[in-house]
Amino acid sequence: MKTVDLPLMGFTPLSEDINTDYLKRIGEADIRLFYLVCDLPWLKQPGLDVESLDRRLGELQSAVPGAQVILRVNLHPPLSWLENNPDELVRLSNGEFLKLKFISCYYREKNVPFYSLVSEKWRQDAGEELEKLMKLVSKMPNGGSVIGYFFAAGSTGEWGYGIADGFHGGETFDYSIAFRKHFINWLKRKYISSDKLRQAWRMPDIDFESISIPPLETRSGHYAFNRNYENFLSNDDEIKKGKCPYAIGGFINPDTAMPGFDFLLAWQEGIAESIEYFGKIVKKHSDGKMLTGAFHGEIYQAGNRKVLLPSSAIDFLASPGNYWNRCPGEITSVRPAVNSYFLHNKAFIMEDDTRTHLAAPDIRERFKTMSLEDSLTQLKRDFGRNLCEGLHGWWFDMFIPARLSELSSHSGKSLASGGRWWYDDPDILGLFKKQQSIARNAILHDRSGISSVAVIMDEGSALFSSINYYEKIFYYWRGSELARLGAPIDFYYQDDLGNPDMPDYKLYIFINTFVLNSQDRERISRKVKRGNCTVLWLYAPGVCNPDADKRFSAENISELTGIKMRLENSLIDPVFYLIDSKNPIVNGTAAKLHGCPNRPVLITSSGNITDKPFANEQMPNFYPDEKNCEILGRFKTNNEAALVCRDFPQWRSIYCGTLLAGSELLRSIARSAKCHIVCDSDDFIFINKSFLTVHAASDGLKKFSFPFPCHPRELYSGRDFGTNVSSLELEMKRGETKMFQF
């Protein structure tokens, strides 16, 4: 369970230039937690400096008496620091500095060198400034309203570089002195001795002090098959022909390119270490009283599970949801493995930057949110997801007043032009007030989870594999197919399968667990290969075992799944069809193709709707031996087995040879595993022991089967549906949201 005591919903304005009358109206909607942006003392940007913070805290207390504040602290250094510390700045492979326009309106410098997010010098200097800020805040008349610090760094404050990490203008990075120093220290912690490093990298003459930044070629597998990187990879054709020595299709070759894999791991874990560094400063200076958090949540941010979740210096992490398909009739899917956060007593906060009809025309059009009705139903959907899934959130009003509009634009269009404060509408504010009442009441009820399905993911594997695979799983499949399962789902990092506090589940779905060492495999076997569990393995589970003599092999998959495999290093379109089978695993789903996107996708960065959101390529491929399993599906391109199952005395193993399995198939597998299905009409549901939220994906009659007899009452209308109810039928329109309390 989470130990962080926060209101369910807070409020964040993008601009510091916010009308105090609007703040008052937000307060009248019973919102009492505000995330206010401020600079460290060294930066002195007008409106964000320490003097302005003193004034803004006072204005907030006048508008919303008793309001609590978490400061969103910009850790960016001033220009003078950048000029005086060239060794701490990101360098490209040609030796030049990486220069970008920071797209966050909180750092208003253009075309400036980028500080390394793993720089020890930056950590130390920014840390001293953070201590100064805390001392100054403690002396402010309204400083007592501050209950925590939220760390922001990098472009947009989200601890990244704001572009394709590792690429800029045809060059790669980071070749800075700061990063090389971090990389060497990271390698020393991982390998301990030069002998172990040489063995891992299979380079007999390497030692720590002679290490240089690995060339791009050693990361080829990570960038393969992705349209955004084709122009950067000179060996992309070689990869697809199986002739690249550093990649095995969409994977890094662990025999020849471990330096590249370690580079990516060190990059991401180093950023997490910086976040922890600042958390320790706040905890020490406040005697542990102040809350601490930062943006972090993407699966490829490999320091989440390894560094931040075990750390006592961090209380919560946050991120916005997926931006694909954000519109009425779809959902904003969560990015990280949030149930692992709860195991480690961490809260997760959704940045609910939910667009409304009050936004600028360009935003409304891209997010298909044109009316008050569109706005209200999505605000209900996102609030209901948070309450039902144990999350927190903040409503993020990203309106930029006209005088600051040049600081924030999209495709040359101002994000202010024609718009206004996103939530400053009587109906929206009335909804917020109703939701705050629901949230207060919810505290009195059992909101524990009731899921019998656990999805298992792995941080390091996201860096070992192609970004194309990441997009398929986490941008498309998680929000478009898995979210339509019709049953509650919990999400964990595979590292937590050995945690004694992790519940048991009936169905485990392993989605990107490509790299599993021997200890990982033992932990998995102890947890899932018992108790009549069903395990669904998606494409290439455990294909890499760093501890094995043959690190990358079909045998590694066979050992994990119990299904004998063979490897073919060829490129295919991984579409497969289900064969006619009486097996309940595929019963009723035989007509549908899988292994490809079956639904159109709204790309909100452009507003375009596409049937082909990514290159649907897969390589290498792993085909089951048909003698020791039942064949349930075959690839369309070559008729090889694509979906198979094998029963063992205490568990069932199902292998799917692609990353994409449709909602109907997933639902059928869940039913065969004896999981309770709440809704089977491809609508979006969030449910716990006391609440259910439904967001309709289509028009029509919806049928809900409750896991226990209950007394359902729809909270927005007040409609009562009777007592001792086990099922419910309801007509709904696409995009409509209902929320029930049992």
LOLO-274329 format. One record per residue (C-alpha): residue number from 1; residue in three letters; x, y, z. Coordinates in steps of 0.02 Angstrom, whole numbers, m for minus. Layout:
BEGIN
 num residuo      X      Y      Z
 NUM     ALA      X      Y      Z
...
This chain:
BEGIN
 num residuo      X      Y      Z
   1     MET      0      0      0
   2     LYS     53    180    m31
   3     THR    105    280    120
   4     VAL    108    452     37
   5     ASP    m35    558    102
   6     LEU    m95    664    m45
   7     PRO   m266    719   m106
   8     LEU   m328    619   m254
   9     MET   m322    772   m370
  10     GLY   m221    932   m371
  11     PHE   m198   1075   m492
  12     THR    m50   1140   m593
  13     PRO    m50   1295   m702
  14     LEU     75   1292   m845
  15     SER    101   1479   m832
  16     GLU    152   1573   m676
  17     ASP     51   1719   m747
  18     ILE   m114   1650   m682
  19     ASN   m265   1755   m639
  20     THR   m297   1751   m452
  21     ASP   m484   1753   m484
  22     TYR   m462   1589   m578
  23     LEU   m362   1519   m432
  24     LYS   m505   1568   m317
  25     ARG   m629   1475   m428
  26     ILE   m517   1321   m426
  27     GLY   m516   1333   m236
  28     GLU   m705   1349   m233
  29     ALA   m707   1183   m325
  30     ASP   m627   1111   m167
  31     ILE   m455   1083   m242
  32     ARG   m328   1115   m106
  33     LEU   m162   1052   m174
  34     PHE    m67   1159   m299
  35     TYR     95   1123   m392
  36     LEU    182   1290   m420
  37     VAL    333   1312   m532
  38     CYS    486   1406   m468
  39     ASP    671   1426   m506
  40     LEU    821   1396   m399
  41     PRO    895   1559   m333
  42     TRP   1032   1561   m465
  43     LEU    917   1573   m616
  44     LYS    817   1733   m582
  45     GLN    691   1720   m724
  46     PRO    553   1852   m705
  47     GLY    398   1777   m628
  48     LEU    486   1618   m576
  49     ASP    620   1690   m463
  50     VAL    621   1676   m273
  51     GLU    548   1850   m247
  52     SER    404   1808   m362
  53     LEU    377   1644   m271
  54     ASP    353   1736   m106
  55     ARG    220   1844   m189
  56     ARG    135   1698   m277
  57     LEU    123   1595   m117
  58     GLY     37   1743    m36
  59     GLU    m82   1766   m182
  60     LEU   m127   1582   m176
  61     GLN   m166   1588     10
  62     SER   m275   1742    m17
  63     ALA   m369   1654   m157
  64     VAL   m375   1481    m77
  65     PRO   m350   1492    112
  66     GLY   m264   1338    180
  67     ALA   m200   1281     10
  68     GLN    m51   1163     12
  69     VAL     91   1178   m112
  70     ILE    218   1062   m191
  71     LEU    352   1166   m278
  72     ARG    396   1111   m453
  73     VAL    578   1164   m447
  74     ASN    674   1202   m606
  75     LEU    849   1133   m584
  76     HIS    913   1214   m744
  77     PRO   1078   1309   m725
  78     PRO   1099   1491   m779
  79     LEU   1195   1541   m935
  80     SER   1347   1590   m832
  81     TRP   1359   1412   m766
  82     LEU   1349   1341   m942
  83     GLU   1489   1457   m997
  84     ASN   1600   1413   m850
  85     ASN   1577   1224   m856
  86     PRO   1604   1162  m1033
  87     ASP   1654    987   m973
  88     GLU   1479    965   m900
  89     LEU   1388    999  m1063
  90     VAL   1323    870  m1185
  91     ARG   1433    847  m1337
  92     LEU   1393    771  m1505
  93     SER   1502    641  m1590
  94     ASN   1583    780  m1693
  95     GLY   1639    867  m1533
  96     GLU   1515   1010  m1543
  97     PHE   1394   1053  m1404
  98     LEU   1216    992  m1413
  99     LYS   1113   1151  m1429
 100     LEU    924   1156  m1420
 101     LYS    780   1272  m1392
 102     PHE    708   1215  m1227
 103     ILE    525   1183  m1265
 104     SER    477   1202  m1083
 105     CYS    410   1376  m1050
 106     TYR    498   1366   m882
 107     TYR    671   1387   m959
 108     ARG    668   1527  m1084
 109     GLU    837   1510  m1165
 110     LYS    852   1470  m1349
 111     ASN    991   1377  m1437
 112     VAL   1094   1355  m1280
 113     PRO   1211   1210  m1238
 114     PHE   1127   1069  m1143
 115     TYR   1193   1020   m973
 116     SER   1221    834   m946
 117     LEU   1086    760   m836
 118     VAL   1216    646   m754
 119     SER   1346    782   m720
 120     GLU   1415    773   m543
 121     LYS   1461    958   m548
 122     TRP   1283   1006   m597
 123     ARG   1213    896   m459
 124     GLN   1325    976   m328
 125     ASP   1297   1156   m382
 126     ALA   1110   1137   m410
 127     GLY   1099   1043   m245
 128     GLU   1176   1190   m153
 129     GLU   1051   1306   m236
 130     LEU    910   1187   m185
 131     GLU    964   1201     m4
 132     LYS    965   1390    m19
 133     LEU    789   1386    m90
 134     MET    726   1279     53
 135     LYS    800   1399    181
 136     LEU    721   1548     93
 137     VAL    552   1463     81
 138     SER    554   1419    266
 139     LYS    570   1605    306
 140     MET    430   1662    191
 141     PRO    266   1716    274
 142     ASN    173   1579    180
 143     GLY    317   1455    169
 144     GLY    226   1340    289
 145     SER    105   1297    149
 146     VAL    244   1206     55
 147     ILE    236   1018     89
 148     GLY    354    952    m44
 149     TYR    473    975   m189
 150     PHE    453    908   m365
 151     PHE    614    905   m467
 152     ALA    613    964   m647
 153     ALA    763    956   m765
 154     GLY    797    934   m949
 155     SER    683    988  m1089
 156     THR    502   1009  m1028
 157     GLY    569    969   m854
 158     GLU    540    783   m885
 159     TRP    721    725   m871
 160     GLY    752    701  m1055
 161     TYR    833    797  m1195
 162     GLY    671    836  m1285
 163     ILE    723    750  m1448
 164     ALA    763    574  m1504
 165     ASP    881    527  m1363
 166     GLY   1053    498  m1437
 167     PHE   1027    590  m1602
 168     HIS   1033    769  m1660
 169     GLY   1067    840  m1833
 170     GLY   1143    678  m1897
 171     GLU   1260    665  m1747
 172     THR   1250    557  m1592
 173     PHE   1277    599  m1409
 174     ASP   1327    603  m1264
 175     TYR   1516    619  m1285
 176     SER   1540    741  m1142
 177     ILE   1676    724  m1012
 178     ALA   1539    720   m881
 179     PHE   1451    572   m960
 180     ARG   1611    473   m990
 181     LYS   1655    495   m806
 182     HIS   1483    434   m756
 183     PHE   1491    290   m880
 184     ILE   1656    227   m809
 185     ASN   1595    238   m630
 186     TRP   1434    149   m676
 187     LEU   1531      9   m760
 188     LYS   1642    m10   m606
 189     ARG   1488    m31   m497
 190     LYS   1413   m158   m615
 191     TYR   1564   m265   m656
 192     ILE   1678   m233   m505
 193     SER   1834   m293   m595
 194     SER   1913   m271   m766
 195     ASP   1910   m459   m792
 196     LYS   1721   m463   m775
 197     LEU   1705   m314   m891
 198     ARG   1814   m401  m1021
 199     GLN   1711   m559  m1007
 200     ALA   1547   m466  m1025
 201     TRP   1604   m358  m1171
 202     ARG   1707   m499  m1247
 203     MET   1851   m378  m1269
 204     PRO   2008   m454  m1191
 205     ASP   2110   m293  m1189
 206     ILE   1984   m170  m1117
 207     ASP   2000    m90   m946
 208     PHE   1896     42   m858
 209     GLU   2010    191   m886
 210     SER   2029    159  m1073
 211     ILE   1842    155  m1104
 212     SER   1772    276  m1232
 213     ILE   1591    308  m1280
 214     PRO   1531    159  m1384
 215     PRO   1495    199  m1567
 216     LEU   1317    210  m1632
 217     GLU   1334     42  m1720
 218     THR   1331    m46  m1551
 219     ARG   1155     21  m1524
 220     SER   1091    m24  m1697
 221     GLY    965   m151  m1635
 222     HIS    884    m20  m1523
 223     TYR    848     96  m1670
 224     ALA    804    m34  m1803
 225     PHE    638    m33  m1896
 226     ASN    591    140  m1834
 227     ARG    547    273  m1962
 228     ASN    619    411  m1853
 229     TYR    792    335  m1858
 230     GLU    810    263  m2033
 231     ASN    904    416  m2093
 232     PHE   1029    400  m1951
 233     LEU   1067    215  m1970
 234     SER   1184    182  m2115
 235     ASN   1169     m5  m2080
 236     ASP    979    m19  m2074
 237     ASP    975   m123  m2233
 238     GLU   1110   m237  m2163
 239     ILE   1004   m265  m2008
 240     LYS    853   m315  m2111
 241     LYS    962   m436  m2212
 242     GLY   1035   m512  m2055
 243     LYS   1210   m451  m2098
 244     CYS   1239   m323  m1960
 245     PRO   1364   m391  m1831
 246     TYR   1296   m277  m1693
 247     ALA   1110   m316  m1709
 248     ILE   1001   m470  m1719
 249     GLY    851   m392  m1802
 250     GLY    765   m280  m1676
 251     PHE    885   m326  m1536
 252     ILE   1058   m275  m1483
 253     ASN   1179   m418  m1512
 254     PRO   1239   m463  m1336
 255     ASP   1395   m548  m1402
 256     THR   1463   m398  m1499
 257     ALA   1368   m245  m1437
 258     MET   1361   m256  m1247
 259     PRO   1451    m88  m1238
 260     GLY   1303     m9  m1327
 261     PHE   1178    m92  m1211
 262     ASP   1277    m37  m1058
 263     PHE   1286    139  m1130
 264     LEU   1095    149  m1137
 265     LEU   1074     75   m963
 266     ALA   1203    193   m888
 267     TRP   1121    341   m975
 268     GLN    950    305   m899
 269     GLU   1006    245   m728
 270     GLY   1118    398   m712
 271     ILE    969    512   m736
 272     ALA    876    417   m599
 273     GLU   1028    436   m486
 274     SER   1020    625   m512
 275     ILE    837    626   m458
 276     GLU    882    526   m303
 277     TYR   1025    645   m265
 278     PHE    908    794   m253
 279     GLY    783    692   m154
 280     LYS    915    655    m23
 281     ILE    952    840     m5
 282     VAL    770    883     28
 283     LYS    747    739    150
 284     LYS    904    787    246
 285     HIS    865    972    254
 286     SER    684    943    308
 287     ASP    718    799    428
 288     GLY    616    689    313
 289     LYS    459    796    326
 290     MET    451    860    147
 291     LEU    381    752      7
 292     THR    490    725   m146
 293     GLY    454    674   m324
 294     ALA    498    695   m507
 295     PHE    442    653   m682
 296     HIS    488    473   m722
 297     GLY    382    331   m785
 298     GLU    423    275   m961
 299     ILE    474     92   m968
 300     TYR    638    137  m1053
 301     GLN    684    251   m905
 302     ALA    780    106   m833
 303     GLY    818    186   m667
 304     ASN    639    178   m604
 305     ARG    643      2   m533
 306     LYS    830    m10   m503
 307     VAL    858    160   m419
 308     LEU    701    258   m375
 309     LEU    576    131   m312
 310     PRO    693     60   m180
 311     SER    750    235   m127
 312     SER    689    314     35
 313     ALA    731    484    m41
 314     ILE    584    482   m163
 315     ASP    400    476   m116
 316     PHE    312    488   m283
 317     LEU    343    489   m470
 318     ALA    237    564   m607
 319     SER    211    569   m794
 320     PRO     77    614   m919
 321     GLY    m17    473  m1000
 322     ASN      5    408  m1176
 323     TYR    m36    539  m1307
 324     TRP    m95    418  m1441
 325     ASN   m284    406  m1456
 326     ARG   m323    541  m1329
 327     CYS   m503    583  m1375
 328     PRO   m681    538  m1324
 329     GLY   m711    351  m1347
 330     GLU   m529    308  m1311
 331     ILE   m422    318  m1153
 332     THR   m266    401  m1089
 333     SER   m166    246  m1042
 334     VAL    m43    247   m898
 335     ARG    141    224   m941
 336     PRO    233    135   m797
 337     ALA    208    m25   m696
 338     VAL    111     65   m560
 339     ASN     77    m86   m450
 340     SER    263   m105   m424
 341     TYR    262     74   m362
 342     PHE    135     25   m230
 343     LEU    239   m124   m176
 344     HIS    380     m2   m138
 345     ASN    268    123    m46
 346     LYS    277    249   m187
 347     ALA    132    349   m256
 348     PHE    110    379   m441
 349     ILE     36    543   m502
 350     MET    m42    561   m672
 351     GLU    m12    729   m753
 352     ASP   m190    745   m815
 353     ASP   m164    875   m950
 354     THR   m337    834  m1013
 355     ARG   m381    947  m1159
 356     THR   m547   1040  m1160
 357     HIS   m652   1139  m1281
 358     LEU   m578   1299  m1208
 359     ALA   m403   1262  m1275
 360     ALA   m332   1344  m1431
 361     PRO   m413   1286  m1595
 362     ASP   m258   1188  m1647
 363     ILE   m264   1088  m1486
 364     ARG   m451   1057  m1496
 365     GLU   m435    992  m1672
 366     ARG   m287    879  m1637
 367     PHE   m370    801  m1484
 368     LYS   m546    795  m1559
 369     THR   m615    888  m1409
 370     MET   m735   1015  m1481
 371     SER   m878   1032  m1357
 372     LEU   m915   1049  m1171
 373     GLU   m983    872  m1177
 374     ASP   m818    808  m1248
 375     SER   m726    896  m1107
 376     LEU   m835    834   m965
 377     THR   m837    652  m1017
 378     GLN   m647    644  m1031
 379     LEU   m624    730   m863
 380     LYS   m741    599   m788
 381     ARG   m645    459   m875
 382     ASP   m475    517   m812
 383     PHE   m535    550   m634
 384     GLY   m620    380   m629
 385     ARG   m462    292   m688
 386     ASN   m362    375   m549
 387     LEU   m486    333   m412
 388     CYS   m513    153   m467
 389     GLU   m330    113   m498
 390     GLY   m255    192   m342
 391     LEU   m173    337   m433
 392     HIS   m161    522   m393
 393     GLY   m170    661   m520
 394     TRP   m157    845   m554
 395     TRP   m262    939   m679
 396     PHE   m132   1027   m787
 397     ASP   m199   1186   m867
 398     MET    m76   1216  m1008
 399     PHE   m148   1380  m1070
 400     ILE    m15   1512  m1104
 401     PRO    m69   1694  m1087
 402     ALA    m45   1799  m1243
 403     ARG    108   1891  m1178
 404     LEU    200   1726  m1160
 405     SER    131   1640  m1314
 406     GLU    294   1650  m1412
 407     LEU    370   1532  m1284
 408     SER    256   1387  m1326
 409     SER    199   1336  m1498
 410     HIS    160   1182  m1599
 411     SER    200   1171  m1784
 412     GLY    218   1360  m1785
 413     LYS     46   1388  m1707
 414     SER     29   1476  m1541
 415     LEU    m45   1372  m1402
 416     ALA   m130   1529  m1337
 417     SER   m210   1597  m1495
 418     GLY   m398   1581  m1483
 419     GLY   m395   1488  m1318
 420     ARG   m410   1523  m1133
 421     TRP   m388   1436   m967
 422     TRP   m438   1257  m1002
 423     TYR   m542   1224   m846
 424     ASP   m615   1397   m813
 425     ASP   m794   1350   m852
 426     PRO   m938   1338   m727
 427     ASP   m984   1162   m782
 428     ILE   m805   1100   m774
 429     LEU   m775   1180   m604
 430     GLY   m941   1108   m544
 431     LEU   m882    937   m601
 432     PHE   m717    960   m507
 433     LYS   m814   1001   m349
 434     LYS   m921    845   m370
 435     GLN   m766    740   m398
 436     GLN   m681    809   m243
 437     SER   m834    756   m144
 438     ILE   m825    582   m222
 439     ALA   m640    572   m178
 440     ARG   m669    619      4
 441     ASN   m807    489     18
 442     ALA   m697    358    m66
 443     ILE   m573    366     78
 444     LEU   m706    284    186
 445     HIS   m723    134     71
 446     ASP   m616    m15     22
 447     ARG   m528     31   m139
 448     SER   m411   m118   m146
 449     GLY   m386   m204   m312
 450     ILE   m479   m357   m373
 451     SER   m374   m401   m526
 452     SER   m334   m580   m571
 453     VAL   m225   m525   m719
 454     ALA    m46   m463   m700
 455     VAL     55   m388   m842
 456     ILE    243   m407   m820
 457     MET    368   m288   m902
 458     ASP    555   m257   m895
 459     GLU    651    m92   m900
 460     GLY    816   m152   m969
 461     SER    731   m250  m1108
 462     ALA    655    m90  m1174
 463     LEU    832    m28  m1209
 464     PHE    894   m196  m1275
 465     SER    756   m201  m1406
 466     SER    698    m90  m1548
 467     ILE    605     71  m1510
 468     ASN    484      7  m1642
 469     TYR    440   m136  m1524
 470     TYR    418    m12  m1383
 471     GLU    294     90  m1486
 472     LYS    196    m66  m1531
 473     ILE    179   m124  m1352
 474     PHE    165     35  m1251
 475     TYR     93    162  m1372
 476     TYR    m27     51  m1468
 477     TRP    m60   m118  m1387
 478     ARG    m73    m64  m1205
 479     GLY   m201     73  m1240
 480     SER   m292      4  m1392
 481     GLU   m304   m184  m1361
 482     LEU   m255   m231  m1184
 483     ALA   m359    m88  m1111
 484     ARG   m513   m165  m1195
 485     LEU   m493   m330  m1102
 486     GLY   m646   m292   m996
 487     ALA   m562   m346   m834
 488     PRO   m450   m255   m709
 489     ILE   m263   m272   m741
 490     ASP   m113   m244   m627
 491     PHE     60   m197   m693
 492     TYR    229   m247   m620
 493     TYR    413   m246   m661
 494     GLN    479   m423   m673
 495     ASP    602   m385   m533
 496     ASP    456   m385   m411
 497     LEU    395   m562   m445
 498     GLY    498   m616   m295
 499     ASN    422   m485   m180
 500     PRO    324   m576    m44
 501     ASP    194   m436    m44
 502     MET    150   m461   m227
 503     PRO    m18   m551   m240
 504     ASP    m45   m708   m341
 505     TYR   m139   m697   m505
 506     LYS   m229   m819   m620
 507     LEU   m157   m748   m782
 508     TYR     17   m675   m807
 509     ILE     57   m584   m969
 510     PHE    243   m557  m1005
 511     ILE    254   m417  m1132
 512     ASN    435   m361  m1158
 513     THR    542   m473  m1048
 514     PHE    677   m502  m1177
 515     VAL    828   m496  m1059
 516     LEU    818   m613   m909
 517     ASN    968   m675   m815
 518     SER    972   m841   m721
 519     GLN    910   m762   m560
 520     ASP    764   m680   m651
 521     ARG    714   m848   m724
 522     GLU    715   m935   m556
 523     ARG    609   m796   m482
 524     ILE    483   m809   m625
 525     SER    471   m998   m612
 526     ARG    437   m991   m425
 527     LYS    297   m864   m447
 528     VAL    201   m916   m602
 529     LYS    232  m1101   m636
 530     ARG    113  m1162   m501
 531     GLY    m64  m1150   m437
 532     ASN   m146  m1185   m606
 533     CYS    m88  m1017   m672
 534     THR    m94   m972   m855
 535     VAL     56   m880   m927
 536     LEU     46   m787  m1092
 537     TRP    219   m751  m1162
 538     LEU    224   m619  m1298
 539     TYR    364   m627  m1427
 540     ALA    540   m681  m1377
 541     PRO    526   m692  m1187
 542     GLY    698   m717  m1109
 543     VAL    784   m731  m1278
 544     CYS    939   m655  m1198
 545     ASN   1017   m730  m1042
 546     PRO   1176   m632  m1002
 547     ASP   1232   m775   m889
 548     ALA   1221   m911  m1021
 549     ASP   1363   m967  m1133
 550     LYS   1250   m934  m1281
 551     ARG   1176   m768  m1230
 552     PHE   1049   m748  m1371
 553     SER    959   m906  m1424
 554     ALA    794   m994  m1452
 555     GLU    848  m1115  m1315
 556     ASN    837   m973  m1189
 557     ILE    653   m952  m1235
 558     SER    623  m1140  m1231
 559     GLU    696  m1155  m1057
 560     LEU    582  m1015   m993
 561     THR    418  m1061  m1078
 562     GLY    432  m1251  m1083
 563     ILE    398  m1244  m1271
 564     LYS    539  m1295  m1388
 565     MET    584  m1156  m1511
 566     ARG    693  m1125  m1661
 567     LEU    761   m957  m1722
 568     GLU    753   m886  m1898
 569     ASN    841   m720  m1925
 570     SER    727   m657  m2063
 571     LEU    610   m508  m2078
 572     ILE    423   m539  m2083
 573     ASP    258   m447  m2067
 574     PRO    200   m537  m1909
 575     VAL     14   m546  m1949
 576     PHE    m63   m710  m1895
 577     TYR   m234   m792  m1901
 578     LEU   m318   m909  m1779
 579     ILE   m355  m1083  m1840
 580     ASP   m519  m1172  m1809
 581     SER   m498  m1248  m1638
 582     LYS   m612  m1308  m1501
 583     ASN   m487  m1251  m1372
 584     PRO   m571  m1120  m1261
 585     ILE   m415  m1012  m1276
 586     VAL   m471   m957  m1449
 587     ASN   m655  m1000  m1443
 588     GLY   m758   m866  m1529
 589     THR   m610   m766  m1595
 590     ALA   m558   m868  m1747
 591     ALA   m606   m740  m1879
 592     LYS   m489   m601  m1824
 593     LEU   m312   m563  m1881
 594     HIS   m181   m523  m1750
 595     GLY     m1   m464  m1750
 596     CYS    m50   m298  m1830
 597     PRO   m144   m141  m1780
 598     ASN   m329   m180  m1801
 599     ARG   m392     m8  m1753
 600     PRO   m359    167  m1819
 601     VAL   m244    273  m1712
 602     LEU   m261    458  m1678
 603     ILE    m87    536  m1677
 604     THR   m119    691  m1572
 605     SER     44    776  m1619
 606     SER    m32    801  m1792
 607     GLY   m217    764  m1770
 608     ASN   m205    632  m1906
 609     ILE   m292    464  m1895
 610     THR   m193    320  m1970
 611     ASP   m210    133  m1992
 612     LYS    m20    114  m1996
 613     PRO     54    202  m1843
 614     PHE    218    106  m1856
 615     ALA    317     m6  m1972
 616     ASN    245   m179  m1938
 617     GLU    408   m274  m1956
 618     GLN    479   m409  m1844
 619     MET    648   m494  m1841
 620     PRO    710   m618  m1787
 621     ASN    568   m742  m1767
 622     PHE    547   m891  m1654
 623     TYR    443  m1038  m1711
 624     PRO    380  m1174  m1593
 625     ASP    413  m1357  m1622
 626     GLU    240  m1417  m1668
 627     LYS    266  m1589  m1590
 628     ASN    255  m1538  m1407
 629     CYS    116  m1408  m1407
 630     GLU    m57  m1370  m1476
 631     ILE    m62  m1251  m1624
 632     LEU   m191  m1113  m1609
 633     GLY   m133   m987  m1740
 634     ARG    m18   m973  m1891
 635     PHE     77   m832  m1973
 636     LYS     m5   m773  m2132
 637     THR    162   m749  m2222
 638     ASN    235   m924  m2201
 639     ASN    106  m1032  m2110
 640     GLU    224  m1061  m1964
 641     ALA    149  m1082  m1791
 642     ALA    116   m911  m1713
 643     LEU      8   m953  m1562
 644     VAL     30  m1114  m1464
 645     CYS     m7  m1184  m1293
 646     ARG     61  m1323  m1185
 647     ASP    m12  m1385  m1023
 648     PHE     94  m1436   m875
 649     PRO     33  m1519   m714
 650     GLN     24  m1354   m618
 651     TRP     19  m1219   m753
 652     ARG    m19  m1178   m934
 653     SER    106  m1098  m1053
 654     ILE     42   m998  m1203
 655     TYR    166   m925  m1325
 656     CYS    118   m787  m1448
 657     GLY    249   m757  m1582
 658     THR    210   m571  m1599
 659     LEU    192   m419  m1488
 660     LEU     12   m385  m1538
 661     ALA   m135   m491  m1482
 662     GLY   m309   m418  m1502
 663     SER   m433   m385  m1363
 664     GLU   m549   m530  m1409
 665     LEU   m407   m654  m1402
 666     LEU   m343   m583  m1238
 667     ARG   m518   m593  m1165
 668     SER   m537   m774  m1220
 669     ILE   m369   m818  m1142
 670     ALA   m421   m731   m981
 671     ARG   m585   m827   m976
 672     SER   m493   m990  m1002
 673     ALA   m385   m943   m851
 674     LYS   m546   m918   m750
 675     CYS   m527   m729   m737
 676     HIS   m688   m633   m711
 677     ILE   m737   m526   m861
 678     VAL   m836   m371   m815
 679     CYS   m873   m311   m992
 680     ASP   m849   m402  m1157
 681     SER   m893   m264  m1281
 682     ASP   m720   m184  m1300
 683     ASP   m763    m38  m1187
 684     PHE   m642     33  m1059
 685     ILE   m669    m11   m876
 686     PHE   m579     30   m714
 687     ILE   m636    m62   m559
 688     ASN   m591    m96   m378
 689     LYS   m689   m166   m230
 690     SER   m801    m14   m214
 691     PHE   m800     83   m378
 692     LEU   m819     53   m565
 693     THR   m786    178   m705
 694     VAL   m842    141   m883
 695     HIS   m796    239  m1039
 696     ALA   m891    183  m1193
 697     ALA   m790    146  m1349
 698     SER   m946    126  m1456
 699     ASP  m1134    156  m1458
 700     GLY  m1246     17  m1397
 701     LEU  m1305    m92  m1255
 702     LYS  m1170   m124  m1125
 703     LYS  m1177   m277  m1013
 704     PHE  m1081   m277   m849
 705     SER  m1050   m431   m743
 706     PHE   m999   m388   m566
 707     PRO   m875   m501   m475
 708     PHE   m989   m501   m322
 709     PRO  m1171   m454   m281
 710     CYS  m1179   m267   m250
 711     HIS  m1284   m110   m240
 712     PRO  m1227     m5   m389
 713     ARG  m1265    181   m391
 714     GLU  m1209    296   m532
 715     LEU  m1121    440   m446
 716     TYR  m1148    582   m569
 717     SER  m1334    554   m597
 718     GLY  m1373    478   m426
 719     ARG  m1469    337   m510
 720     ASP  m1487    181   m403
 721     PHE  m1485     11   m489
 722     GLY  m1550    m96   m347
 723     THR  m1478   m212   m215
 724     ASN  m1395   m382   m228
 725     VAL  m1360   m348   m412
 726     SER  m1240   m464   m505
 727     SER  m1259   m391   m680
 728     LEU  m1317   m234   m766
 729     GLU  m1368   m181   m941
 730     LEU  m1356     m1   m997
 731     GLU  m1368     93  m1162
 732     MET  m1218    208  m1189
 733     LYS  m1152    321  m1325
 734     ARG   m972    318  m1385
 735     GLY   m868    429  m1271
 736     GLU   m994    426  m1128
 737     THR   m927    397   m952
 738     LYS  m1018    318   m804
 739     MET   m952    296   m628
 740     PHE  m1029    177   m503
 741     GLN  m1007    149   m318
 742     PHE  m1054    m22   m251
